[in-house]
Amino acid sequence: MIEIEDFQKVDMRVGTVIEASINKGARKSAYKLKIDFGEEIGVKMSSAQITDLYTSDELIGKQIIAVMNFKPIRISEVKSEVLVLGVDSDDGVILLEPNKKAKNGNRIY
């Protein structure tokens, strides 16, 4: 079991995908995402293995939830600065997203 203080250390925020294209050099099929987290945080990059259920066109404008405070990692040509959250399914990864429009950068509690 973890304490509430441990959970609160994970900085999860809402962002809107503004660009999506195939991350050509990734070992597993992935998109290179440019995500807007609002004025205070700005735009961040991510590589996300969500190609089974989403096209790049339908990702544009979609709000997602991402972990902001992991150490960035390089995935092929992409410096992945945030971890886009999803749930595994038999058909592929399903993105976690707000069920109503939220302000980019809002924190998840």
MARMAR-671557 format. One record per atom (N, C-alpha, C): residue in one letter; x, y, z. Coordinates in steps of 0.001 Angstrom, whole numbers, plus 500000, padded with zeros to 6 digits. Example, Ala and Ser with C-alpha at 12.3 -4.5 7.8 and 13.67 -1.06 7.14 Angstrom:
REM MARMAR-671557
A513190494310507800;A512300495500507800;A513200496700507800;S512850497750507080;S513670498940507140;S512900500030507870;
//
This chain:
REM MARMAR-671557
M500841498814500000;M500000500000500000;M500887501249500000;I500409502279499302;I501131503546499328;I500326504552500148;E501007505554500604;E500363506636501349;E499875507697500354;I498910508502500758;I498371509562499900;I499484510519499475;E500456510735500341;E501581511620500016;E502387511073498831;D502485509737498741;D503192509126497607;D502435509391496306;F501123509219496317;F500301509471495137;F500401510931494713;Q500413511834495679;Q500449513266495372;Q501767513694494739;K502792512865494810;K504072513168494159;K503989513011492644;V502994512266492166;V502829512058490724;V502054513249490160;D502720514021489299;D502125515228488724;D501448514864487404;M500130514692487448;M499344514358486262;M498559515587485832;R498598515889484529;R497946517088483998;R497162516781482731;V496223517659482425;V495442517599481192;V496171518403480110;G496217517836478915;G496785518548477774;G496002518220476515;T496207519027475476;T495541518819474191;T496589518518473131;V496365517432472396;V497274517053471314;V497134518069470184;I498262518674469789;I498220519662468708;I498903519149467434;E499737518121467563;E500347517471466398;E500528515996466703;A500361515159465690;A500558513713465837;A501075513151464517;S502190512423464604;S502748511771463419;S503449510494463869;I503706509607462938;I504357508340463271;I505787508609463738;N506171507980464831;N507560508012465304;N508285506904464547;K508835507237463402;K509364506278462443;K510460505373462996;G511272505853463907;G512391505064464411;G512077504221465634;A510878504328466161;A510526503571467371;A510483502084467054;R510963501262468006;R510952499805467811;R509539499260467700;K508637499753468550;K507222499382468482;K506466500563467891;S505417500290467152;S504640501328466491;S504175502380467502;A504480503644467209;A504165504729468146;A503954506030467382;Y503244506946468025;Y503089508294467505;Y504018509240468241;K504481510234467513;K505185511377468089;K504114512429468317;L503909512806469571;L502844513751469918;L503426515059470418;K502833516158469987;K503119517473470540;K501860517852471300;I502008518115472602;I500854518304473489;I500945519659474176;D499855520418474113;D499773521735474745;D499233521582476164;F500059521981477143;F499656521928478548;F499385523320479115;G499073524262478257;G498687525595478714;G499863526537478866;E499522527772479182;E500492528864479239;E501615528624480240;E501283528148481413;E502281527985482485;E503301526891482165;I502857525777481586;I503743524634481326;I504264524649479896;G503401524974478955;G503808525029477557;G503557523724476819;V504262523562475706;V504111522408474831;V505190521378475157;K504790520127475258;K505705519018475557;K505562517955474482;M506615517161474317;M506629516069473353;M506480514733474079;S505903513768473364;S505785512416473895;S505785511424472737;S506237510219473014;S506096509112472080;S505136508137472746;A504053507802472046;A503000506988472662;A502621505826471744;Q502589504632472318;Q502230503424471573;Q500705503250471563;I500056504089470782;I498589504113470731;I498086503995469301;T498878503387468425;T498542503336467002;T497462502315466664;D497194501361467542;D496178500344467249;D494765500905467183;L494456501862468045;L493076502345468157;L492865503777467675;Y493956504501467373;Y493828505914467019;Y494612506224465750;T494029507074464908;T494766507619463777;T495369508949464209;S496370509396463485;S496977510685463832;S495955511815463700;D495076511736462696;D494066512787462509;D493090512875463680;E492653511732464218;E491678511802465308;E492315512192466641;L493638512145466726;L494322512571467953;L494396514088468068;I494427514782466931;I494522516243466944;I493284516819467627;G493520517639468658;G492423518257469400;G491922517422470567;K492399516188470689;K491956515312471779;K492675515704473077;Q491900515804474149;Q492499516035475462;Q492933514699476051;I494118514710476638;I494685513504477239;I495148513825478658;I495544512796479366;I496118512948480704;I497526512377480644;A498491513123481208;A499881512689481156;A500574512935482492;V501561512086482768;V502439512277483926;V503551513218483491;M503734514283484254;M504669515337483881;M506049515187484507;N506151514501485647;N507399514555486399;N508222513267486376;F508143512518485262;F509108511454485019;F510304512068484314;K511459511442484474;K512649511882483759;K512428511643482259;P512710512652481398;P512541512467479946;P513408511313479431;I512892510609478411;I513661509542477771;I513619509751476263;R514661509290475596;R514717509397474139;R514184508108473543;I513183508247472683;I512626507121471940;I512804507469470474;S513842506897469878;S514223507207468503;S514523508698468414;E513829509409467528;E514099510832467313;E513376511736468324;V512573511156469206;V511728511942470108;V512283511951471532;K512425513159472089;K512700513282473513;K511335513296474192;S510950512143474751;S509635511996475354;S509666512629476747;E508990513777476882;E509036514564478112;E507920514229479091;V506844513627478599;V505704513271479441;V505243511870479078;L504570511208480024;L504020509875479796;L502506509991479641;V502033509741478423;V500598509771478148;V499978508516478756;L498889508687479516;L498284507569480232;L497187506891479432;G497150505583479553;G496136504787478889;G495938503483479619;V494937502753479194;V494644501443479779;V494769500402478678;D495393499290479009;D495576498213478047;D494257497490477822;S493991497150476572;S492802496361476243;S493214495302475228;D492307494400474917;D492596493367473925;D492863493972472545;D492321495161472292;D492453495798470981;D493593496804470902;G494176497161472037;G495237498169472077;G495042499094473255;V495874500118473338;V495819501059474460;V494701502072474240;I493861502233475266;I492772503218475270;I493243504403476098;L493245505581475502;L493703506775476206;L492784507148477365;L493393507624478452;L492616508239479528;L492401509688479131;E491170510147479251;E490860511519478872;E489717512039479735;P489671513364479949;P488556513919480707;P487256513693479942;N486152513488480669;N484876513293479974;N484180514618479682;K484773515725480132;K484324517084479780;K485577517906479508;K485436518966478740;K486577519829478406;K487160520426479679;A488475520354479783;A489192520913480938;A490249521884480435;K490701522758481286;K491741523717480929;K493075522989480835;N493798523222479726;N495120522620479588;N496016523009480759;G496682522020481320;G497572522249482452;G496928521944483795;N495580521781483821;N494938521462485093;N495485520165485652;R495672520141486943;R496232518974487622;R495148517955487936;I495511516684487860;I494629515581488220;I494853515253489684;Y493763515145490447;Y493849514805491869;Y493101513524492151;
//
